Amino acid sequence: MGDSVLTDYLNWSQIVHYTEGEYTGVDSRETSTHDSVSSSGLFEVASLALLTYDYVLTLRTEVELVWRSRWSFGSVLFLLTRYTTFAGSILKIIYSQRSDLFEKHLCGTLYRSSIYVMIGSVIMIEVIIVMRVYALWGRSRRMLVCLVGLTSCTIVSTLVVFFISQEDNTWVENPIPRLGSCIFLSLNVANSLRVYGVFIALMIFQFVLIVLTLWKGIAQWRLMNRRSHLLKIFYRDGIFYFVSLSLANCLNIVYSKDAIIYLIEPQRVVQSILATRMIINLREAHMINRQEGTPADTLASFVQASVPASTSGPSRDGL
């Protein structure tokens, strides 16, 4: 049975190259197959497993610090980031692994839906990071304008690349139906270059944020309470996030265009896990600071993490 499936897959790979040339009227080297029955699906399943594992580990904390707290913008942002990541992962797995369950004309709809959800979750993650930098800079209006402008440019450029690339995408019939009905072809080799451009833009965006974090953080370190548990958590999580995502973006740029499809979903899931953990960790640290009577600082006054109603007074919006 296993040998039969492997033989079918190898034959399918050859037929795909033929089909690409026949369908587009160009040499198959000028097209690329991004999704179908491929090992990228294994990375997507593994990413969902990692997301589920982290969810199980942090569910109790989420209930205590989010669901039982007074609702704020940070609460909504946390929940949207956490659960849209689940939705995006499930859609991607259905598209790449079980496309045999629906007709070919639905391939584009499912694919675009998964991408829309993915972009939405990434935008919310970036908003979380921007809010952290804004807090560190004492909620400066000038910094807010700069951050909003930088974030808007990054988001708009990503959306433009996505919509332009969609014009060159098409789906063809799978010559082996049991392996799925969706064969996604990008008919423009320039799309790969556009994807590289997106990752470079994200690297620049994250580099600017980490420079702003370190610049202000080092300047304020001597003035703020060094023994503040909240401050330590803030810097630890922030630096770890930026370093991890910078390395991931470097991998996406260095590796070939064929390897990018394996890395996008794991990177998005890890981003979501780190971003939501940063919110949870800040809330826990703020609760500890309040219980220990640690003097508040600029960062703590902004975070104002909502702790369970039974142990806290009125709170304003914050992470």
C-alpha positions in Angstrom: 0.0 0.0 0.0 2.8 2.4 1.0 4.7 1.6 -2.2 1.6 2.2 -4.3 1.0 5.7 -2.8 4.7 6.6 -3.2 4.6 5.5 -6.9 1.4 7.5 -7.4 3.0 10.6 -5.8 6.2 10.3 -8.0 4.0 9.9 -11.1 1.9 12.8 -9.9 5.0 15.0 -9.6 5.9 14.3 -13.2 2.3 14.9 -14.4 2.2 18.2 -12.5 5.2 19.5 -14.4 3.6 18.5 -17.7 0.3 19.9 -16.7 1.9 23.3 -15.8 3.4 23.6 -19.2 0.3 22.5 -21.0 -2.0 24.7 -18.9 0.1 27.9 -19.2 1.7 27.4 -22.5 5.1 28.2 -20.9 8.1 26.1 -19.7 7.4 24.4 -16.4 10.4 26.1 -14.9 8.6 29.4 -15.1 5.9 28.2 -12.8 5.9 26.9 -9.2 3.7 24.6 -7.2 3.3 26.0 -3.7 0.6 23.8 -2.2 -0.8 20.4 -3.0 0.1 17.0 -1.5 3.6 17.9 -0.1 5.6 17.6 3.0 4.7 21.2 3.9 1.5 19.7 5.3 3.6 17.9 7.9 4.9 21.2 9.1 1.4 22.6 9.3 0.2 19.6 11.4 3.3 19.9 13.6 2.6 23.6 14.1 -1.0 23.0 15.1 0.2 20.3 17.6 2.6 22.8 19.1 -0.1 25.5 19.3 -2.4 23.0 21.0 0.3 21.9 23.4 0.9 25.5 24.5 -2.8 26.1 24.8 -3.2 23.2 27.2 -0.2 24.5 29.3 -1.6 28.1 29.5 -5.4 27.5 29.5 -5.6 27.7 33.3 -3.6 31.0 33.4 -5.7 32.4 30.6 -8.9 31.7 32.5 -7.6 33.4 35.6 -5.9 36.4 34.0 -8.1 37.0 31.0 -11.6 35.5 31.2 -12.1 36.3 34.9 -10.6 39.8 34.6 -12.2 43.1 33.8 -12.2 43.2 30.0 -9.9 45.6 28.2 -8.4 46.2 24.8 -5.5 43.9 25.8 -8.0 41.1 26.6 -9.7 41.3 23.2 -6.3 41.5 21.5 -5.1 38.5 23.3 -8.1 36.4 22.5 -8.2 37.4 18.8 -4.5 36.6 18.4 -4.8 33.3 20.1 -7.9 31.9 18.4 -7.4 33.3 14.9 -4.1 31.4 14.9 -6.0 28.2 15.6 -8.5 29.0 12.8 -5.8 29.8 10.3 -3.9 26.6 11.1 -7.0 24.4 10.7 -7.9 26.0 7.4 -4.4 25.5 6.1 -4.4 21.8 7.1 -7.8 21.2 5.4 -6.6 22.9 2.3 -3.3 21.1 2.0 -4.2 17.7 3.4 -8.0 17.1 2.8 -8.7 19.0 -0.4 -10.2 15.8 -1.7 -13.3 16.6 0.4 -14.4 19.5 -1.9 -14.5 20.5 -5.5 -11.7 22.3 -7.3 -13.7 25.5 -7.7 -13.6 25.9 -3.9 -9.8 25.7 -3.7 -9.3 29.4 -4.3 -11.9 30.3 -1.6 -10.4 28.1 1.0 -6.8 29.2 0.2 -7.6 32.9 0.3 -9.6 32.4 3.5 -6.6 30.8 5.2 -4.4 33.6 4.0 -6.8 36.3 5.2 -6.9 34.8 8.7 -3.2 34.4 8.7 -2.6 38.1 7.8 -5.2 39.2 10.4 -3.4 37.2 13.2 0.0 38.6 12.2 -1.4 42.1 12.2 -2.7 41.6 15.8 0.6 40.2 16.9 2.5 43.3 15.5 0.0 45.5 17.4 0.9 43.8 20.6 4.6 44.4 20.0 4.0 48.0 19.0 2.0 48.6 22.2 4.9 47.3 24.3 7.3 49.7 22.6 4.8 52.5 23.1 4.6 51.7 26.8 8.3 51.7 27.2 8.5 55.2 25.7 6.1 56.5 28.3 3.1 56.7 25.9 4.8 59.5 24.0 2.5 61.0 21.3 5.4 61.5 18.9 6.5 57.9 19.3 2.9 56.8 18.8 2.7 58.7 15.5 6.0 57.1 14.4 5.0 53.6 15.4 1.6 53.9 13.7 3.2 55.2 10.5 5.8 52.4 10.5 3.2 49.7 11.3 0.8 51.0 8.6 3.6 51.0 5.9 4.5 47.4 6.8 0.9 46.2 6.8 -0.1 48.0 3.6 3.0 46.7 1.7 2.2 43.1 2.8 -1.5 43.5 1.7 -0.4 45.0 -1.6 2.0 42.1 -2.3 -0.7 39.6 -1.4 -3.4 41.0 -3.7 -1.0 41.5 -6.6 0.2 37.9 -6.3 -3.4 36.6 -6.3 -3.9 37.8 -9.8 -1.4 35.3 -11.1 -2.6 32.3 -9.2 -4.7 29.5 -10.6 -5.8 25.9 -9.8 -5.8 22.9 -12.1 -7.3 19.5 -11.9 -5.3 16.9 -9.9 -4.5 13.9 -12.2 -4.6 11.7 -9.1 -7.9 12.7 -7.3 -7.3 10.7 -4.2 -4.3 13.0 -3.4 -6.5 16.0 -3.3 -8.3 18.3 -5.7 -6.2 21.4 -5.3 -3.1 22.0 -7.3 -2.1 25.7 -6.8 0.1 27.2 -9.5 1.7 30.6 -9.4 2.1 31.7 -13.0 4.5 34.6 -12.3 8.0 33.9 -11.1 8.1 37.4 -9.7 5.8 36.3 -6.9 8.8 34.6 -5.2 10.7 37.9 -5.3 7.7 39.6 -3.8 7.6 37.1 -0.9 11.2 37.8 -0.2 10.4 41.5 -0.1 7.7 40.9 2.5 10.2 39.1 4.8 12.8 41.8 4.3 10.2 44.5 5.2 9.3 42.5 8.4 12.9 42.2 9.3 13.4 46.0 9.0 10.2 46.6 11.0 11.3 44.3 13.8 14.9 45.7 13.8 13.5 49.2 14.3 11.4 48.0 17.2 14.2 46.2 18.9 16.5 49.3 18.5 13.8 51.5 20.1 13.3 49.0 22.9 17.1 48.8 23.7 17.6 52.5 23.3 14.9 53.5 25.7 15.4 50.5 28.0 19.1 51.1 28.6 18.5 54.8 29.2 15.8 54.1 31.8 17.4 51.1 33.5 19.2 53.2 36.1 16.1 55.3 36.8 13.6 52.5 37.1 13.3 50.0 39.8 15.9 47.3 38.8 14.4 44.8 41.2 11.0 45.1 39.5 9.8 41.7 38.4 7.6 43.4 35.8 10.5 45.1 34.2 12.6 42.0 34.1 9.8 40.0 32.4 9.2 42.8 30.0 12.8 42.9 28.7 13.2 39.1 28.8 10.2 38.4 26.7 10.7 41.3 24.3 14.4 40.5 23.5 13.6 36.8 23.2 10.7 37.6 20.8 12.8 39.9 18.6 15.8 37.6 18.4 13.6 34.5 17.6 11.6 36.2 14.9 14.7 37.9 13.3 16.3 34.5 13.0 13.2 33.0 11.5 13.0 35.8 8.9 16.6 35.3 8.1 15.9 31.6 7.4 13.0 32.5 5.1 15.3 34.8 3.1 18.3 32.5 3.0 16.6 29.3 2.0 15.3 28.7 -1.5 11.8 29.6 -2.6 10.8 25.9 -2.3 11.7 25.9 1.4 9.8 29.0 2.3 6.4 27.2 2.2 7.7 24.9 5.0 8.7 27.8 7.3 5.8 30.3 7.0 3.2 28.4 9.1 5.6 27.4 12.0 6.9 31.0 12.1 3.3 32.3 12.4 2.4 29.9 15.2 5.6 30.6 17.1 4.9 34.4 16.8 1.4 33.9 18.2 2.6 31.8 21.1 5.3 34.3 22.0 3.0 37.3 21.7 0.2 35.8 23.8 2.7 34.5 26.4 4.1 38.1 26.7 0.7 39.3 27.6 0.1 36.6 30.2 3.6 37.0 31.7 3.1 40.8 32.0 -0.2 40.3 33.8 1.3 37.7 36.2 4.3 40.0 36.9 2.0 43.0 37.5 0.0 41.0 39.9 3.1 40.0 41.8 4.3 43.6 41.9 0.9 44.7 43.4 1.0 41.9 46.0 4.5 42.8 47.0 3.8 46.5 47.1 6.5 47.3 44.5 6.5 51.0 43.6 4.8 51.6 40.2 6.8 52.9 37.3 5.8 54.2 33.8 5.6 50.7 32.4 3.5 49.3 35.2 1.1 52.1 35.0 0.5 51.4 31.4 0.3 47.7 31.6 -2.3 47.8 34.4 -2.9 44.1 33.9 -6.4 43.1 34.8 -6.2 40.6 37.6 -9.2 38.6 38.8 -11.9 40.8 40.0 -11.8 39.3 43.5 -8.3 40.6 44.1 -8.2 43.9 42.1 -9.9 47.2 42.0 -11.0 49.2 38.9 -8.7 49.0 36.0 -8.3 50.8 32.7 -7.5 49.4 29.3 -4.1 47.8 29.0 -2.4 44.6 28.2 
